[in-house]
Amino acid sequence: MRMGEFESTAASQPMSDINVTPLVDVMLVLLVIFLISAPLMDKALRLDLPSAQAPVSPEASNSLSLSLDRQGTVFINDKPVAPEALPAVLAMQVSQDATIEVQLRADQNVPYGRVAEIMGLLQKAGLNKVALAVQPPAPKINSTSPSPRP
């Protein structure tokens, strides 16, 4: 045997098997990330609520979230509802619990007539407890503070 050479035996043949352990590790990490983030993704409905000075009310235990987005699409508990199916869905909610409170969240760009129409459907279905959701106003800048110098 010469210097610097290795024995050529069956043990020194290249391994032809694929090691899947790192792949399984990566897939398990991705699965855990997905399981943690999936419940957070259902709150993806973005509304530009009007701002008003109103106290923050606690979330009612038996409440129904009814949202109107910028295009006027109706969402019940963040799930879209067809306009023609809305009266039936509201009637079903009343049949389950007549004392349910409706939290009406309408984008500030939705015409008032559309909001009034939805409120009429709520009243017709027998849902008389309606709360209008707003966001707190942006903090005002104090005008007495010195202005920054350029």
N, CA, C and O atoms as a GROMACS GRO file, in nm:
protein
  600
    1MET      N    1   0.084  -0.117   0.000
    1MET     CA    2   0.000   0.000   0.000
    1MET      C    3   0.089   0.124   0.000
    1MET      O    4   0.182   0.137   0.079
    2ARG      N    5   0.057   0.212  -0.090
    2ARG     CA    6   0.136   0.333  -0.099
    2ARG      C    7   0.089   0.436   0.000
    2ARG      O    8  -0.022   0.428   0.053
    3MET      N    9   0.171   0.529   0.024
    3MET     CA   10   0.142   0.636   0.119
    3MET      C   11   0.032   0.726   0.063
    3MET      O   12   0.038   0.764  -0.054
    4GLY      N   13  -0.069   0.760   0.144
    4GLY     CA   14  -0.177   0.849   0.102
    4GLY      C   15  -0.294   0.780   0.037
    4GLY      O   16  -0.393   0.846   0.005
    5GLU      N   17  -0.287   0.652   0.015
    5GLU     CA   18  -0.400   0.581  -0.044
    5GLU      C   19  -0.479   0.510   0.065
    5GLU      O   20  -0.425   0.470   0.168
    6PHE      N   21  -0.604   0.495   0.040
    6PHE     CA   22  -0.691   0.423   0.133
    6PHE      C   23  -0.720   0.286   0.076
    6PHE      O   24  -0.705   0.261  -0.044
    7GLU      N   25  -0.761   0.198   0.165
    7GLU     CA   26  -0.798   0.065   0.119
    7GLU      C   27  -0.925   0.074   0.037
    7GLU      O   28  -1.018   0.146   0.073
    8SER      N   29  -0.930   0.002  -0.070
    8SER     CA   30  -1.053   0.002  -0.149
    8SER      C   31  -1.130  -0.125  -0.115
    8SER      O   32  -1.111  -0.231  -0.175
    9THR      N   33  -1.217  -0.110  -0.016
    9THR     CA   34  -1.303  -0.220   0.024
    9THR      C   35  -1.448  -0.180  -0.003
    9THR      O   36  -1.476  -0.069  -0.048
   10ALA      N   37  -1.538  -0.270   0.026
   10ALA     CA   38  -1.680  -0.244   0.006
   10ALA      C   39  -1.728  -0.131   0.097
   10ALA      O   40  -1.824  -0.063   0.063
   11ALA      N   41  -1.665  -0.111   0.211
   11ALA     CA   42  -1.707  -0.008   0.305
   11ALA      C   43  -1.677   0.132   0.254
   11ALA      O   44  -1.740   0.228   0.296
   12SER      N   45  -1.582   0.144   0.164
   12SER     CA   46  -1.546   0.277   0.116
   12SER      C   47  -1.622   0.316  -0.011
   12SER      O   48  -1.589   0.418  -0.072
   13GLN      N   49  -1.720   0.239  -0.052
   13GLN     CA   50  -1.802   0.272  -0.168
   13GLN      C   51  -1.894   0.389  -0.133
   13GLN      O   52  -1.935   0.402  -0.017
   14PRO      N   53  -1.928   0.474  -0.228
   14PRO     CA   54  -2.018   0.586  -0.198
   14PRO      C   55  -2.156   0.534  -0.157
   14PRO      O   56  -2.204   0.433  -0.206
   15MET      N   57  -2.218   0.610  -0.061
   15MET     CA   58  -2.349   0.571  -0.012
   15MET      C   59  -2.454   0.619  -0.112
   15MET      O   60  -2.456   0.736  -0.149
   16SER      N   61  -2.540   0.531  -0.156
   16SER     CA   62  -2.640   0.566  -0.255
   16SER      C   63  -2.777   0.593  -0.193
   16SER      O   64  -2.872   0.622  -0.267
   17ASP      N   65  -2.791   0.585  -0.060
   17ASP     CA   66  -2.919   0.612   0.007
   17ASP      C   67  -2.932   0.761   0.037
   17ASP      O   68  -2.832   0.829   0.061
   18ILE      N   69  -3.054   0.810   0.035
   18ILE     CA   70  -3.081   0.950   0.066
   18ILE      C   71  -3.116   0.958   0.214
   18ILE      O   72  -3.196   0.880   0.265
   19ASN      N   73  -3.053   1.052   0.283
   19ASN     CA   74  -3.082   1.074   0.424
   19ASN      C   75  -3.202   1.168   0.434
   19ASN      O   76  -3.191   1.286   0.400
   20VAL      N   77  -3.316   1.118   0.480
   20VAL     CA   78  -3.438   1.197   0.486
   20VAL      C   79  -3.459   1.264   0.621
   20VAL      O   80  -3.557   1.336   0.638
   21THR      N   81  -3.372   1.241   0.716
   21THR     CA   82  -3.389   1.299   0.850
   21THR      C   83  -3.395   1.451   0.846
   21THR      O   84  -3.484   1.508   0.909
   22PRO      N   85  -3.304   1.522   0.775
   22PRO     CA   86  -3.318   1.668   0.771
   22PRO      C   87  -3.449   1.714   0.704
   22PRO      O   88  -3.507   1.814   0.745
   23LEU      N   89  -3.494   1.642   0.603
   23LEU     CA   90  -3.619   1.676   0.538
   23LEU      C   91  -3.737   1.662   0.634
   23LEU      O   92  -3.825   1.748   0.638
   24VAL      N   93  -3.738   1.555   0.711
   24VAL     CA   94  -3.844   1.534   0.808
   24VAL      C   95  -3.841   1.642   0.915
   24VAL      O   96  -3.946   1.690   0.958
   25ASP      N   97  -3.722   1.681   0.959
   25ASP     CA   98  -3.709   1.787   1.059
   25ASP      C   99  -3.766   1.918   1.007
   25ASP      O  100  -3.841   1.986   1.078
   26VAL      N  101  -3.732   1.954   0.886
   26VAL     CA  102  -3.782   2.078   0.828
   26VAL      C  103  -3.933   2.072   0.812
   26VAL      O  104  -4.002   2.170   0.841
   27MET      N  105  -3.986   1.961   0.768
   27MET     CA  106  -4.131   1.949   0.750
   27MET      C  107  -4.204   1.958   0.884
   27MET      O  108  -4.312   2.018   0.891
   28LEU      N  109  -4.148   1.901   0.989
   28LEU     CA  110  -4.212   1.910   1.120
   28LEU      C  111  -4.212   2.054   1.172
   28LEU      O  112  -4.310   2.098   1.232
   29VAL      N  113  -4.103   2.126   1.149
   29VAL     CA  114  -4.099   2.267   1.191
   29VAL      C  115  -4.202   2.348   1.114
   29VAL      O  116  -4.271   2.432   1.172
   30LEU      N  117  -4.214   2.325   0.982
   30LEU     CA  118  -4.314   2.395   0.903
   30LEU      C  119  -4.456   2.360   0.948
   30LEU      O  120  -4.544   2.446   0.948
   31LEU      N  121  -4.479   2.236   0.984
   31LEU     CA  122  -4.610   2.195   1.033
   31LEU      C  123  -4.644   2.268   1.162
   31LEU      O  124  -4.757   2.315   1.178
   32VAL      N  125  -4.550   2.278   1.253
   32VAL     CA  126  -4.574   2.348   1.380
   32VAL      C  127  -4.603   2.496   1.353
   32VAL      O  128  -4.694   2.552   1.414
   33ILE      N  129  -4.528   2.559   1.264
   33ILE     CA  130  -4.552   2.699   1.232
   33ILE      C  131  -4.690   2.717   1.172
   33ILE      O  132  -4.761   2.812   1.207
   34PHE      N  133  -4.729   2.628   1.084
   34PHE     CA  134  -4.863   2.636   1.023
   34PHE      C  135  -4.972   2.618   1.128
   34PHE      O  136  -5.072   2.691   1.127
   35LEU      N  137  -4.955   2.522   1.219
   35LEU     CA  138  -5.057   2.498   1.321
   35LEU      C  139  -5.071   2.617   1.415
   35LEU      O  140  -5.181   2.645   1.464
   36ILE      N  141  -4.962   2.688   1.440
   36ILE     CA  142  -4.970   2.804   1.528
   36ILE      C  143  -5.031   2.923   1.456
   36ILE      O  144  -5.109   2.998   1.515
   37SER      N  145  -4.996   2.942   1.329
   37SER     CA  146  -5.042   3.061   1.258
   37SER      C  147  -5.180   3.046   1.195
   37SER      O  148  -5.243   3.147   1.164
   38ALA      N  149  -5.230   2.926   1.175
   38ALA     CA  150  -5.360   2.906   1.109
   38ALA      C  151  -5.476   2.971   1.184
   38ALA      O  152  -5.559   3.034   1.120
   39PRO      N  153  -5.486   2.960   1.316
   39PRO     CA  154  -5.598   3.027   1.383
   39PRO      C  155  -5.593   3.179   1.373
   39PRO      O  156  -5.696   3.245   1.382
   40LEU      N  157  -5.475   3.234   1.354
   40LEU     CA  158  -5.463   3.379   1.344
   40LEU      C  159  -5.503   3.431   1.207
   40LEU      O  160  -5.533   3.550   1.192
   41MET      N  161  -5.504   3.344   1.107
   41MET     CA  162  -5.532   3.388   0.971
   41MET      C  163  -5.679   3.414   0.946
   41MET      O  164  -5.711   3.482   0.848
   42ASP      N  165  -5.770   3.364   1.029
   42ASP     CA  166  -5.912   3.387   1.003
   42ASP      C  167  -5.956   3.527   1.043
   42ASP      O  168  -6.069   3.566   1.014
   43LYS      N  169  -5.871   3.601   1.109
   43LYS     CA  170  -5.901   3.739   1.146
   43LYS      C  171  -5.842   3.836   1.045
   43LYS      O  172  -5.795   3.944   1.082
   44ALA      N  173  -5.843   3.799   0.919
   44ALA     CA  174  -5.775   3.876   0.816
   44ALA      C  175  -5.864   3.983   0.754
   44ALA      O  176  -5.819   4.054   0.664
   45LEU      N  177  -5.988   3.997   0.796
   45LEU     CA  178  -6.077   4.097   0.739
   45LEU      C  179  -6.032   4.234   0.787
   45LEU      O  180  -6.035   4.263   0.907
   46ARG      N  181  -5.991   4.317   0.694
   46ARG     CA  182  -5.940   4.450   0.726
   46ARG      C  183  -6.048   4.554   0.699
   46ARG      O  184  -6.098   4.566   0.587
   47LEU      N  185  -6.084   4.628   0.802
   47LEU     CA  186  -6.183   4.734   0.788
   47LEU      C  187  -6.123   4.864   0.837
   47LEU      O  188  -6.045   4.866   0.932
   48ASP      N  189  -6.158   4.972   0.770
   48ASP     CA  190  -6.118   5.105   0.813
   48ASP      C  191  -6.238   5.162   0.889
   48ASP      O  192  -6.322   5.231   0.831
   49LEU      N  193  -6.245   5.131   1.018
   49LEU     CA  194  -6.360   5.173   1.098
   49LEU      C  195  -6.355   5.323   1.122
   49LEU      O  196  -6.247   5.381   1.132
   50PRO      N  197  -6.472   5.387   1.130
   50PRO     CA  198  -6.471   5.529   1.163
   50PRO      C  199  -6.423   5.549   1.306
   50PRO      O  200  -6.437   5.461   1.390
   51SER      N  201  -6.366   5.666   1.332
   51SER     CA  202  -6.316   5.693   1.468
   51SER      C  203  -6.417   5.779   1.542
   51SER      O  204  -6.483   5.865   1.482
   52ALA      N  205  -6.427   5.756   1.672
   52ALA     CA  206  -6.519   5.831   1.757
   52ALA      C  207  -6.472   5.820   1.901
   52ALA      O  208  -6.406   5.724   1.939
   53GLN      N  209  -6.507   5.920   1.979
   53GLN     CA  210  -6.479   5.917   2.122
   53GLN      C  211  -6.585   5.831   2.188
   53GLN      O  212  -6.697   5.876   2.210
   54ALA      N  213  -6.550   5.709   2.219
   54ALA     CA  214  -6.646   5.617   2.281
   54ALA      C  215  -6.569   5.528   2.377
   54ALA      O  216  -6.456   5.489   2.349
   55PRO      N  217  -6.630   5.496   2.490
   55PRO     CA  218  -6.561   5.403   2.581
   55PRO      C  219  -6.552   5.265   2.520
   55PRO      O  220  -6.640   5.223   2.445
   56VAL      N  221  -6.447   5.195   2.553
   56VAL     CA  222  -6.429   5.059   2.503
   56VAL      C  223  -6.522   4.967   2.581
   56VAL      O  224  -6.512   4.956   2.704
   57SER      N  225  -6.611   4.900   2.509
   57SER     CA  226  -6.704   4.810   2.575
   57SER      C  227  -6.647   4.669   2.572
   57SER      O  228  -6.580   4.632   2.476
   58PRO      N  229  -6.673   4.591   2.676
   58PRO     CA  230  -6.622   4.454   2.676
   58PRO      C  231  -6.694   4.370   2.571
   58PRO      O  232  -6.810   4.395   2.539
   59GLU      N  233  -6.623   4.273   2.519
   59GLU     CA  234  -6.681   4.182   2.418
   59GLU      C  235  -6.789   4.098   2.485
   59GLU      O  236  -6.763   4.031   2.585
   60ALA      N  237  -6.910   4.102   2.431
   60ALA     CA  238  -7.020   4.023   2.486
   60ALA      C  239  -6.994   3.875   2.462
   60ALA      O  240  -6.939   3.837   2.359
   61SER      N  241  -7.034   3.792   2.558
   61SER     CA  242  -7.009   3.649   2.545
   61SER      C  243  -7.091   3.587   2.432
   61SER      O  244  -7.043   3.499   2.361
   62ASN      N  245  -7.214   3.634   2.416
   62ASN     CA  246  -7.296   3.580   2.307
   62ASN      C  247  -7.321   3.693   2.206
   62ASN      O  248  -7.428   3.753   2.201
   63SER      N  249  -7.217   3.718   2.126
   63SER     CA  250  -7.229   3.823   2.026
   63SER      C  251  -7.204   3.767   1.887
   63SER      O  252  -7.139   3.664   1.870
   64LEU      N  253  -7.256   3.838   1.791
   64LEU     CA  254  -7.243   3.803   1.651
   64LEU      C  255  -7.174   3.920   1.583
   64LEU      O  256  -7.221   4.033   1.592
   65SER      N  257  -7.064   3.893   1.515
   65SER     CA  258  -6.990   3.998   1.445
   65SER      C  259  -7.040   4.005   1.301
   65SER      O  260  -7.026   3.910   1.225
   66LEU      N  261  -7.099   4.119   1.264
   66LEU     CA  262  -7.145   4.142   1.128
   66LEU      C  263  -7.062   4.256   1.072
   66LEU      O  264  -7.065   4.367   1.125
   67SER      N  265  -6.989   4.230   0.964
   67SER     CA  266  -6.897   4.329   0.908
   67SER      C  267  -6.935   4.363   0.765
   67SER      O  268  -6.984   4.278   0.690
   68LEU      N  269  -6.913   4.488   0.729
   68LEU     CA  270  -6.933   4.536   0.592
   68LEU      C  271  -6.799   4.592   0.545
   68LEU      O  272  -6.746   4.686   0.605
   69ASP      N  273  -6.745   4.535   0.439
   69ASP     CA  274  -6.617   4.587   0.390
   69ASP      C  275  -6.641   4.702   0.293
   69ASP      O  276  -6.754   4.741   0.268
   70ARG      N  277  -6.533   4.754   0.238
   70ARG     CA  278  -6.536   4.870   0.151
   70ARG      C  279  -6.627   4.851   0.030
   70ARG      O  280  -6.689   4.947  -0.017
   71GLN      N  281  -6.634   4.728  -0.022
   71GLN     CA  282  -6.718   4.700  -0.139
   71GLN      C  283  -6.864   4.673  -0.102
   71GLN      O  284  -6.948   4.656  -0.190
   72GLY      N  285  -6.895   4.669   0.028
   72GLY     CA  286  -7.031   4.643   0.072
   72GLY      C  287  -7.061   4.497   0.093
   72GLY      O  288  -7.177   4.461   0.114
   73THR      N  289  -6.959   4.410   0.088
   73THR     CA  290  -6.978   4.267   0.112
   73THR      C  291  -7.004   4.244   0.260
   73THR      O  292  -6.940   4.306   0.345
   74VAL      N  293  -7.099   4.156   0.291
   74VAL     CA  294  -7.136   4.127   0.429
   74VAL      C  295  -7.060   4.004   0.476
   74VAL      O  296  -7.051   3.904   0.404
   75PHE      N  297  -7.005   4.012   0.597
   75PHE     CA  298  -6.936   3.901   0.661
   75PHE      C  299  -7.001   3.878   0.796
   75PHE      O  300  -7.025   3.972   0.871
   76ILE      N  301  -7.031   3.752   0.827
   76ILE     CA  302  -7.080   3.716   0.960
   76ILE      C  303  -6.972   3.630   1.023
   76ILE      O  304  -6.937   3.523   0.973
   77ASN      N  305  -6.922   3.678   1.136
   77ASN     CA  306  -6.808   3.615   1.204
   77ASN      C  307  -6.694   3.591   1.105
   77ASN      O  308  -6.633   3.483   1.102
   78ASP      N  309  -6.665   3.693   1.025
   78ASP     CA  310  -6.555   3.696   0.927
   78ASP      C  311  -6.569   3.593   0.815
   78ASP      O  312  -6.470   3.559   0.751
   79LYS      N  313  -6.690   3.544   0.790
   79LYS     CA  314  -6.716   3.455   0.678
   79LYS      C  315  -6.812   3.526   0.584
   79LYS      O  316  -6.916   3.575   0.628
   80PRO      N  317  -6.781   3.532   0.454
   80PRO     CA  318  -6.868   3.606   0.362
   80PRO      C  319  -7.006   3.540   0.348
   80PRO      O  320  -7.020   3.418   0.351
   81VAL      N  321  -7.106   3.626   0.334
   81VAL     CA  322  -7.244   3.580   0.319
   81VAL      C  323  -7.302   3.649   0.196
   81VAL      O  324  -7.286   3.770   0.178
   82ALA      N  325  -7.369   3.572   0.112
   82ALA     CA  326  -7.433   3.629  -0.007
   82ALA      C  327  -7.549   3.718   0.036
   82ALA      O  328  -7.618   3.687   0.133
   83PRO      N  329  -7.570   3.829  -0.035
   83PRO     CA  330  -7.678   3.922   0.006
   83PRO      C  331  -7.816   3.858   0.011
   83PRO      O  332  -7.897   3.890   0.098
   84GLU      N  333  -7.843   3.766  -0.082
   84GLU     CA  334  -7.976   3.703  -0.081
   84GLU      C  335  -7.991   3.601   0.031
   84GLU      O  336  -8.104   3.566   0.068
   85ALA      N  337  -7.880   3.551   0.085
   85ALA     CA  338  -7.885   3.453   0.194
   85ALA      C  339  -7.882   3.518   0.332
   85ALA      O  340  -7.901   3.450   0.433
   86LEU      N  341  -7.858   3.649   0.338
   86LEU     CA  342  -7.844   3.717   0.467
   86LEU      C  343  -7.969   3.706   0.554
   86LEU      O  344  -7.956   3.675   0.673
   87PRO      N  345  -8.092   3.731   0.503
   87PRO     CA  346  -8.208   3.718   0.591
   87PRO      C  347  -8.223   3.577   0.650
   87PRO      O  348  -8.261   3.562   0.766
   88ALA      N  349  -8.193   3.474   0.571
   88ALA     CA  350  -8.204   3.336   0.621
   88ALA      C  351  -8.099   3.309   0.729
   88ALA      O  352  -8.127   3.243   0.828
   89VAL      N  353  -7.978   3.360   0.709
   89VAL     CA  354  -7.871   3.339   0.807
   89VAL      C  355  -7.906   3.411   0.937
   89VAL      O  356  -7.884   3.358   1.046
   90LEU      N  357  -7.959   3.532   0.927
   90LEU     CA  358  -7.998   3.606   1.047
   90LEU      C  359  -8.113   3.537   1.119
   90LEU      O  360  -8.115   3.532   1.242
   91ALA      N  361  -8.210   3.484   1.045
   91ALA     CA  362  -8.321   3.411   1.107
   91ALA      C  363  -8.271   3.287   1.179
   91ALA      O  364  -8.322   3.252   1.286
   92MET      N  365  -8.171   3.220   1.121
   92MET     CA  366  -8.114   3.103   1.186
   92MET      C  367  -8.043   3.143   1.316
   92MET      O  368  -8.051   3.070   1.415
   93GLN      N  369  -7.976   3.257   1.316
   93GLN     CA  370  -7.908   3.304   1.437
   93GLN      C  371  -8.010   3.335   1.547
   93GLN      O  372  -7.987   3.306   1.664
   94VAL      N  373  -8.123   3.396   1.508
   94VAL     CA  374  -8.228   3.427   1.606
   94VAL      C  375  -8.288   3.299   1.661
   94VAL      O  376  -8.319   3.293   1.780
   95SER      N  377  -8.305   3.198   1.578
   95SER     CA  378  -8.363   3.073   1.626
   95SER      C  379  -8.269   3.002   1.725
   95SER      O  380  -8.315   2.930   1.813
   96GLN      N  381  -8.139   3.023   1.710
   96GLN     CA  382  -8.044   2.963   1.804
   96GLN      C  383  -8.040   3.039   1.935
   96GLN      O  384  -8.037   2.978   2.042
   97ASP      N  385  -8.040   3.174   1.928
   97ASP     CA  386  -8.032   3.257   2.049
   97ASP      C  387  -8.095   3.392   2.018
   97ASP      O  388  -8.040   3.470   1.941
   98ALA      N  389  -8.211   3.419   2.077
   98ALA     CA  390  -8.284   3.543   2.048
   98ALA      C  391  -8.223   3.662   2.119
   98ALA      O  392  -8.251   3.776   2.082
   99THR      N  393  -8.140   3.641   2.221
   99THR     CA  394  -8.082   3.752   2.297
   99THR      C  395  -7.941   3.786   2.250
   99THR      O  396  -7.868   3.857   2.320
  100ILE      N  397  -7.903   3.738   2.134
  100ILE     CA  398  -7.768   3.762   2.085
  100ILE      C  399  -7.750   3.910   2.050
  100ILE      O  400  -7.841   3.975   1.999
  101GLU      N  401  -7.630   3.962   2.078
  101GLU     CA  402  -7.597   4.100   2.044
  101GLU      C  403  -7.518   4.102   1.914
  101GLU      O  404  -7.428   4.021   1.895
  102VAL      N  405  -7.553   4.194   1.826
  102VAL     CA  406  -7.484   4.206   1.697
  102VAL      C  407  -7.385   4.320   1.706
  102VAL      O  408  -7.422   4.433   1.738
  103GLN      N  409  -7.259   4.291   1.676
  103GLN     CA  410  -7.155   4.394   1.670
  103GLN      C  411  -7.139   4.431   1.523
  103GLN      O  412  -7.078   4.356   1.447
  104LEU      N  413  -7.192   4.544   1.483
  104LEU     CA  414  -7.189   4.588   1.344
  104LEU      C  415  -7.061   4.667   1.320
  104LEU      O  416  -7.039   4.774   1.379
  105ARG      N  417  -6.976   4.613   1.234
  105ARG     CA  418  -6.848   4.676   1.200
  105ARG      C  419  -6.853   4.712   1.052
  105ARG      O  420  -6.846   4.624   0.966
  106ALA      N  421  -6.866   4.839   1.022
  106ALA     CA  422  -6.876   4.885   0.883
  106ALA      C  423  -6.757   4.974   0.851
  106ALA      O  424  -6.721   5.063   0.929
  107ASP      N  425  -6.697   4.951   0.736
  107ASP     CA  426  -6.589   5.037   0.688
  107ASP      C  427  -6.644   5.178   0.672
  107ASP      O  428  -6.760   5.196   0.635
  108GLN      N  429  -6.561   5.278   0.699
  108GLN     CA  430  -6.612   5.415   0.694
  108GLN      C  431  -6.645   5.461   0.552
  108GLN      O  432  -6.710   5.564   0.535
  109ASN      N  433  -6.601   5.388   0.451
  109ASN     CA  434  -6.632   5.424   0.313
  109ASN      C  435  -6.761   5.359   0.261
  109ASN      O  436  -6.801   5.384   0.148
  110VAL      N  437  -6.825   5.278   0.343
  110VAL     CA  438  -6.953   5.217   0.303
  110VAL      C  439  -7.061   5.325   0.312
  110VAL      O  440  -7.068   5.395   0.413
  111PRO      N  441  -7.145   5.339   0.210
  111PRO     CA  442  -7.252   5.440   0.216
  111PRO      C  443  -7.347   5.414   0.333
  111PRO      O  444  -7.376   5.300   0.369
  112TYR      N  445  -7.394   5.523   0.391
  112TYR     CA  446  -7.483   5.513   0.505
  112TYR      C  447  -7.610   5.436   0.471
  112TYR      O  448  -7.665   5.366   0.556
  113GLY      N  449  -7.656   5.447   0.348
  113GLY     CA  450  -7.777   5.375   0.306
  113GLY      C  451  -7.760   5.225   0.317
  113GLY      O  452  -7.853   5.154   0.355
  114ARG      N  453  -7.641   5.175   0.286
  114ARG     CA  454  -7.614   5.030   0.296
  114ARG      C  455  -7.615   4.987   0.443
  114ARG      O  456  -7.667   4.881   0.476
  115VAL      N  457  -7.556   5.069   0.530
  115VAL     CA  458  -7.556   5.038   0.674
  115VAL      C  459  -7.699   5.038   0.727
  115VAL      O  460  -7.737   4.951   0.805
  116ALA      N  461  -7.779   5.136   0.685
  116ALA     CA  462  -7.919   5.143   0.729
  116ALA      C  463  -7.998   5.022   0.678
  116ALA      O  464  -8.083   4.969   0.749
  117GLU      N  465  -7.967   4.979   0.556
  117GLU     CA  466  -8.034   4.861   0.500
  117GLU      C  467  -8.003   4.737   0.583
  117GLU      O  468  -8.092   4.657   0.612
  118ILE      N  469  -7.877   4.719   0.621
  118ILE     CA  470  -7.837   4.604   0.704
  118ILE      C  471  -7.904   4.612   0.841
  118ILE      O  472  -7.950   4.511   0.894
  119MET      N  473  -7.910   4.733   0.898
  119MET     CA  474  -7.975   4.747   1.029
  119MET      C  475  -8.124   4.715   1.018
  119MET      O  476  -8.181   4.658   1.112
  120GLY      N  477  -8.187   4.749   0.907
  120GLY     CA  478  -8.327   4.712   0.886
  120GLY      C  479  -8.346   4.561   0.878
  120GLY      O  480  -8.442   4.507   0.933
  121LEU      N  481  -8.253   4.493   0.810
  121LEU     CA  482  -8.260   4.346   0.804
  121LEU      C  483  -8.242   4.285   0.943
  121LEU      O  484  -8.308   4.187   0.977
  122LEU      N  485  -8.153   4.344   1.023
  122LEU     CA  486  -8.132   4.293   1.159
  122LEU      C  487  -8.260   4.309   1.242
  122LEU      O  488  -8.300   4.217   1.313
  123GLN      N  489  -8.322   4.425   1.231
  123GLN     CA  490  -8.444   4.450   1.307
  123GLN      C  491  -8.558   4.359   1.259
  123GLN      O  492  -8.635   4.308   1.340
  124LYS      N  493  -8.567   4.339   1.129
  124LYS     CA  494  -8.672   4.252   1.073
  124LYS      C  495  -8.654   4.108   1.119
  124LYS      O  496  -8.751   4.036   1.138
  125ALA      N  497  -8.527   4.066   1.137
  125ALA     CA  498  -8.500   3.930   1.183
  125ALA      C  499  -8.524   3.913   1.332
  125ALA      O  500  -8.527   3.801   1.383
  126GLY      N  501  -8.540   4.024   1.404
  126GLY     CA  502  -8.564   4.016   1.549
  126GLY      C  503  -8.438   4.039   1.632
  126GLY      O  504  -8.437   4.015   1.752
  127LEU      N  505  -8.332   4.085   1.568
  127LEU     CA  506  -8.208   4.118   1.641
  127LEU      C  507  -8.210   4.266   1.673
  127LEU      O  508  -8.179   4.350   1.589
  128ASN      N  509  -8.246   4.298   1.798
  128ASN     CA  510  -8.263   4.438   1.837
  128ASN      C  511  -8.144   4.494   1.913
  128ASN      O  512  -8.134   4.616   1.930
  129LYS      N  513  -8.054   4.409   1.958
  129LYS     CA  514  -7.934   4.457   2.027
  129LYS      C  515  -7.823   4.472   1.925
  129LYS      O  516  -7.761   4.374   1.884
  130VAL      N  517  -7.797   4.596   1.884
  130VAL     CA  518  -7.696   4.623   1.783
  130VAL      C  519  -7.597   4.724   1.840
  130VAL      O  520  -7.637   4.830   1.890
  131ALA      N  521  -7.469   4.690   1.833
  131ALA     CA  522  -7.362   4.781   1.875
  131ALA      C  523  -7.280   4.817   1.753
  131ALA      O  524  -7.240   4.729   1.677
  132LEU      N  525  -7.254   4.946   1.734
  132LEU     CA  526  -7.173   4.991   1.623
  132LEU      C  527  -7.027   5.000   1.669
  132LEU      O  528  -6.996   5.070   1.765
  133ALA      N  529  -6.940   4.929   1.600
  133ALA     CA  530  -6.799   4.926   1.638
  133ALA      C  531  -6.727   5.045   1.575
  133ALA      O  532  -6.746   5.075   1.457
  134VAL      N  533  -6.645   5.112   1.653
  134VAL     CA  534  -6.562   5.223   1.606
  134VAL      C  535  -6.421   5.203   1.660
  134VAL      O  536  -6.398   5.120   1.748
  135GLN      N  537  -6.328   5.280   1.605
  135GLN     CA  538  -6.192   5.276   1.657
  135GLN      C  539  -6.167   5.407   1.730
  135GLN      O  540  -6.227   5.509   1.696
  136PRO      N  541  -6.079   5.405   1.829
  136PRO     CA  542  -6.050   5.530   1.900
  136PRO      C  543  -5.979   5.628   1.806
  136PRO      O  544  -5.905   5.585   1.717
  137PRO      N  545  -6.001   5.758   1.825
  137PRO     CA  546  -5.937   5.855   1.737
  137PRO      C  547  -5.786   5.854   1.756
  137PRO      O  548  -5.734   5.816   1.861
  138ALA      N  549  -5.716   5.898   1.653
  138ALA     CA  550  -5.570   5.905   1.661
  138ALA      C  551  -5.532   6.013   1.762
  138ALA      O  552  -5.601   6.114   1.775
  139PRO      N  553  -5.421   5.990   1.834
  139PRO     CA  554  -5.381   6.092   1.932
  139PRO      C  555  -5.344   6.222   1.862
  139PRO      O  556  -5.283   6.223   1.755
  140LYS      N  557  -5.382   6.332   1.926
  140LYS     CA  558  -5.355   6.463   1.868
  140LYS      C  559  -5.215   6.509   1.908
  140LYS      O  560  -5.166   6.478   2.016
  141ILE      N  561  -5.153   6.582   1.818
  141ILE     CA  562  -5.020   6.636   1.845
  141ILE      C  563  -5.036   6.766   1.922
  141ILE      O  564  -5.115   6.853   1.884
  142ASN      N  565  -4.961   6.778   2.029
  142ASN     CA  566  -4.967   6.897   2.112
  142ASN      C  567  -4.902   7.012   2.036
  142ASN      O  568  -4.785   7.003   1.999
  143SER      N  569  -4.976   7.121   2.013
  143SER     CA  570  -4.924   7.233   1.934
  143SER      C  571  -4.832   7.323   2.016
  143SER      O  572  -4.766   7.409   1.958
  144THR      N  573  -4.825   7.306   2.148
  144THR     CA  574  -4.740   7.390   2.231
  144THR      C  575  -4.595   7.340   2.234
  144THR      O  576  -4.506   7.411   2.282
  145SER      N  577  -4.570   7.220   2.183
  145SER     CA  578  -4.434   7.171   2.183
  145SER      C  579  -4.354   7.242   2.074
  145SER      O  580  -4.410   7.278   1.971
  146PRO      N  581  -4.224   7.261   2.096
  146PRO     CA  582  -4.146   7.331   1.996
  146PRO      C  583  -4.133   7.248   1.870
  146PRO      O  584  -4.124   7.126   1.876
  147SER      N  585  -4.133   7.315   1.756
  147SER     CA  586  -4.123   7.245   1.630
  147SER      C  587  -3.979   7.204   1.606
  147SER      O  588  -3.887   7.274   1.647
  148PRO      N  589  -3.959   7.089   1.541
  148PRO     CA  590  -3.821   7.045   1.515
  148PRO      C  591  -3.754   7.137   1.416
  148PRO      O  592  -3.817   7.188   1.324
  149ARG      N  593  -3.624   7.158   1.436
  149ARG     CA  594  -3.548   7.246   1.346
  149ARG      C  595  -3.484   7.164   1.235
  149ARG      O  596  -3.432   7.055   1.260
  150PRO      N  597  -3.487   7.217   1.114
  150PRO     CA  598  -3.426   7.143   1.002
  150PRO      C  599  -3.276   7.146   1.004
  150PRO      O  600  -3.212   7.088   0.917
   0.00000   0.00000   0.00000
